[in-house]
C-alpha cells in the first residue's frame, strides 16, 4: 500500500504508525506530545482507518488513550475539518497525521467537541493546563 510505504519511508517526528497485520486499511498510531504541549510526557494512541474508497473519502480516527482536550471527545473522535468537510483526495496521509498532531499539541477552544473543556481553556487556562497535565499522568 502506497500510503503506508510513504509514511514508513519518511516518518513523521513523534508519530508512529503500524498497519494491523490482518488489515492494511487499519493502522495503530501514536503521538508523543511535544515538550511545549499541555500534554508533554504523554503518548496518545489512536486508530486510523482508511475507507475502501480512499483517497476519495477521508480516513476515520479514533483515539484509544483518554485525553482532556476540547477537540477530542470521550469516545475518542477528533474534531478536525480535514476529516469531515475539508477532505480533498489529493491529501496525503502524512498531511492528515501532521494535522492531528498539531491539533493534539495545540488545543483550541474554537470548534470544540467538548464545549465545557473549551470554556475552561478560554476562561481559566491555568486550571485547564493543570487538569490536562493530571490526565496525561494517568
KOLGUTOR-233185 format. One record per residue (C-alpha): residue in three letters; x, y, z. Coordinates in Angstrom, 2 decimals. Layout:
# KOLGUTOR-233185
r:ALA, c1:X, c2:Y, c3:Z
...
This chain:
# KOLGUTOR-233185
r:UNK, c1:0.00, c2:0.00, c3:0.00
r:UNK, c1:1.49, c2:3.29, c3:-1.17
r:UNK, c1:0.29, c2:5.39, c3:1.78
r:UNK, c1:1.93, c2:3.14, c3:4.36
r:UNK, c1:5.15, c2:2.89, c3:2.34
r:UNK, c1:5.30, c2:6.70, c3:2.09
r:UNK, c1:4.88, c2:7.10, c3:5.87
r:UNK, c1:7.50, c2:4.42, c3:6.57
r:UNK, c1:9.97, c2:5.96, c3:4.11
r:UNK, c1:9.54, c2:9.46, c3:5.54
r:UNK, c1:8.46, c2:9.02, c3:9.17
r:UNK, c1:6.99, c2:11.98, c3:11.00
r:UNK, c1:8.66, c2:13.15, c3:14.17
r:UNK, c1:6.87, c2:11.98, c3:17.35
r:UNK, c1:4.34, c2:9.90, c3:15.37
r:UNK, c1:4.42, c2:6.14, c3:14.99
r:UNK, c1:2.25, c2:4.18, c3:12.56
r:UNK, c1:1.84, c2:0.49, c3:12.02
r:UNK, c1:-0.69, c2:-1.27, c3:9.84
r:UNK, c1:-2.52, c2:-4.11, c3:11.52
r:UNK, c1:-1.17, c2:-7.43, c3:10.32
r:UNK, c1:-4.54, c2:-8.68, c3:9.13
r:UNK, c1:-5.88, c2:-5.38, c3:7.75
r:UNK, c1:-3.76, c2:-2.84, c3:5.86
r:UNK, c1:-6.67, c2:-0.39, c3:5.98
r:UNK, c1:-6.46, c2:-0.09, c3:9.77
r:UNK, c1:-3.43, c2:1.43, c3:11.44
r:UNK, c1:-2.36, c2:1.65, c3:15.05
r:UNK, c1:-0.82, c2:5.07, c3:15.55
r:UNK, c1:0.61, c2:7.05, c3:18.44
r:UNK, c1:1.65, c2:10.65, c3:19.00
r:UNK, c1:4.18, c2:11.60, c3:21.64
r:UNK, c1:3.29, c2:15.11, c3:22.80
r:UNK, c1:5.80, c2:17.88, c3:22.26
r:UNK, c1:7.67, c2:19.45, c3:25.18
r:UNK, c1:5.73, c2:22.72, c3:24.92
r:UNK, c1:2.34, c2:20.97, c3:24.78
r:UNK, c1:-0.08, c2:20.78, c3:27.73
r:UNK, c1:0.25, c2:17.01, c3:27.25
r:UNK, c1:4.07, c2:16.78, c3:27.37
r:UNK, c1:5.31, c2:13.44, c3:28.57
r:UNK, c1:2.24, c2:11.68, c3:27.21
r:UNK, c1:1.87, c2:9.24, c3:24.34
r:UNK, c1:-1.59, c2:9.11, c3:22.83
r:UNK, c1:-2.69, c2:6.08, c3:20.85
r:UNK, c1:-5.30, c2:6.17, c3:18.11
r:UNK, c1:-6.59, c2:4.06, c3:15.26
r:UNK, c1:-6.65, c2:5.42, c3:11.73
r:UNK, c1:-9.00, c2:3.56, c3:9.39
r:UNK, c1:-8.88, c2:4.01, c3:5.63
r:UNK, c1:-12.25, c2:3.62, c3:3.90
r:UNK, c1:-12.45, c2:1.25, c3:0.90
r:UNK, c1:-12.81, c2:4.25, c3:-1.43
r:UNK, c1:-9.73, c2:6.07, c3:-0.07
r:UNK, c1:-8.45, c2:8.61, c3:-1.19
r:UNK, c1:-11.87, c2:9.81, c3:-2.32
r:UNK, c1:-13.17, c2:9.65, c3:1.24
r:UNK, c1:-11.32, c2:10.77, c3:4.38
r:UNK, c1:-9.91, c2:8.28, c3:6.86
r:UNK, c1:-11.54, c2:7.99, c3:10.27
r:UNK, c1:-9.64, c2:8.45, c3:13.51
r:UNK, c1:-10.43, c2:7.17, c3:16.98
r:UNK, c1:-8.25, c2:7.94, c3:19.99
r:UNK, c1:-7.77, c2:4.99, c3:22.33
r:UNK, c1:-5.92, c2:6.96, c3:25.01
r:UNK, c1:-8.18, c2:9.20, c3:27.09
r:UNK, c1:-7.22, c2:12.86, c3:26.84
r:UNK, c1:-8.55, c2:16.05, c3:28.41
r:UNK, c1:-8.87, c2:18.04, c3:25.19
r:UNK, c1:-11.53, c2:20.38, c3:23.79
r:UNK, c1:-11.23, c2:18.86, c3:20.32
r:UNK, c1:-11.25, c2:15.16, c3:21.26
r:UNK, c1:-14.40, c2:13.73, c3:22.81
r:UNK, c1:-14.85, c2:10.97, c3:25.35
r:UNK, c1:-15.42, c2:8.40, c3:22.59
r:UNK, c1:-12.07, c2:9.29, c3:21.01
r:UNK, c1:-13.35, c2:11.21, c3:17.99
r:UNK, c1:-11.28, c2:14.25, c3:16.99
r:UNK, c1:-12.76, c2:17.44, c3:15.62
r:UNK, c1:-10.61, c2:18.19, c3:12.56
r:UNK, c1:-12.25, c2:19.72, c3:9.46
r:UNK, c1:-9.94, c2:17.79, c3:7.11
r:UNK, c1:-11.55, c2:14.55, c3:8.32
r:UNK, c1:-15.00, c2:15.95, c3:7.57
r:UNK, c1:-15.92, c2:18.64, c3:5.07
r:UNK, c1:-12.43, c2:19.83, c3:4.05
r:UNK, c1:-11.16, c2:16.47, c3:2.76
r:UNK, c1:-9.53, c2:16.52, c3:-0.67
r:UNK, c1:-8.49, c2:13.30, c3:-2.48
r:UNK, c1:-5.07, c2:14.85, c3:-3.16
r:UNK, c1:-4.23, c2:14.99, c3:0.57
r:UNK, c1:-1.55, c2:12.64, c3:1.80
r:UNK, c1:-1.76, c2:10.65, c3:5.00
r:UNK, c1:1.38, c2:12.43, c3:6.19
r:UNK, c1:-0.58, c2:15.69, c3:5.97
r:UNK, c1:-3.51, c2:14.20, c3:7.86
r:UNK, c1:-1.23, c2:12.85, c3:10.61
r:UNK, c1:0.53, c2:16.23, c3:10.89
r:UNK, c1:-2.83, c2:18.00, c3:11.28
r:UNK, c1:-3.89, c2:15.53, c3:14.00
r:UNK, c1:-0.55, c2:16.03, c3:15.76
r:UNK, c1:-0.91, c2:19.82, c3:15.59
r:UNK, c1:-4.46, c2:19.63, c3:16.98
r:UNK, c1:-3.35, c2:17.39, c3:19.85
r:UNK, c1:-0.37, c2:19.54, c3:20.82
r:UNK, c1:-2.16, c2:22.88, c3:20.49
r:UNK, c1:-5.69, c2:22.65, c3:21.87
r:UNK, c1:-8.02, c2:25.44, c3:20.85
r:UNK, c1:-11.40, c2:26.45, c3:22.26
r:UNK, c1:-12.65, c2:27.07, c3:18.71
r:UNK, c1:-14.83, c2:24.41, c3:17.01
r:UNK, c1:-14.79, c2:22.11, c3:20.06
r:UNK, c1:-16.19, c2:18.61, c3:20.55
r:UNK, c1:-16.16, c2:19.24, c3:24.31
r:UNK, c1:-17.69, c2:22.70, c3:25.00
r:UNK, c1:-17.06, c2:22.54, c3:28.77
r:UNK, c1:-13.35, c2:21.85, c3:28.29
r:UNK, c1:-13.18, c2:24.58, c3:25.63
r:UNK, c1:-14.82, c2:27.06, c3:28.02
r:UNK, c1:-12.30, c2:26.19, c3:30.73
r:UNK, c1:-9.41, c2:26.66, c3:28.29
r:UNK, c1:-10.81, c2:30.04, c3:27.30
r:UNK, c1:-11.77, c2:31.28, c3:30.79
r:UNK, c1:-9.31, c2:29.59, c3:33.18
r:UNK, c1:-6.25, c2:28.41, c3:31.23
r:UNK, c1:-4.28, c2:27.59, c3:34.40
r:UNK, c1:-7.00, c2:25.18, c3:35.58
r:UNK, c1:-7.27, c2:23.67, c3:32.09
r:UNK, c1:-3.49, c2:23.12, c3:31.97
r:UNK, c1:-3.45, c2:21.55, c3:35.44
r:UNK, c1:-6.28, c2:19.17, c3:34.51
r:UNK, c1:-4.67, c2:18.27, c3:31.16
r:UNK, c1:-1.39, c2:17.55, c3:32.95
r:UNK, c1:-3.15, c2:15.38, c3:35.56
r:UNK, c1:-4.99, c2:13.33, c3:32.91
r:UNK, c1:-1.72, c2:12.91, c3:30.98
r:UNK, c1:-0.04, c2:11.43, c3:34.08
r:UNK, c1:-2.82, c2:8.84, c3:34.38
